[in-house]
Amino acid sequence: MTQRLHLVFGGELEDPQKNAFRDVSQIHIVGMFPDYQSAYKAWKAEAQRTVDNAHMRYFIAHIHRLRDEEQPGSATEKLG
């Protein structure tokens, strides 16, 4: 069974019209979630919590899309 992992993260942007973070070291990692539904719930909670700051943005990254299970693993994956 393929996992559909989703990462929720966010932080303060340099400009609300762009997706460049003001300080990458201050990115808030909300967490990794096993499905889109739970990731969306976490994203929505953080977005609502920071709604008064126009520069704050939260995102959902579809981690499962970064991997192609049909391709052989990298050398790093083989170390474990």
C-alpha positions, 0 to 999 in steps of 0.5 A: 500500500502506498503512503500519501504523506503530507507535510504542513509548514509555514512562516512569515513571507517577505511579501504576501504576494510571493512565496519567499520566507523572510527567515527560513530558520524560523519556518514552523513545521506543523507536522507530517500527516498520513492523508490530505484530510488530516493535513488540511485540518492542521493547515486550516487550524494554523492559517486561522490562528495566524489570520491577523498577520497578512505575511504568515502563510501555511502550505501543504506539501504532497511528500508522496509526489516527490517519490516514484516507487517504480524508480530504484532508491538512492544510495542514501536510502540504501544505507538504512 
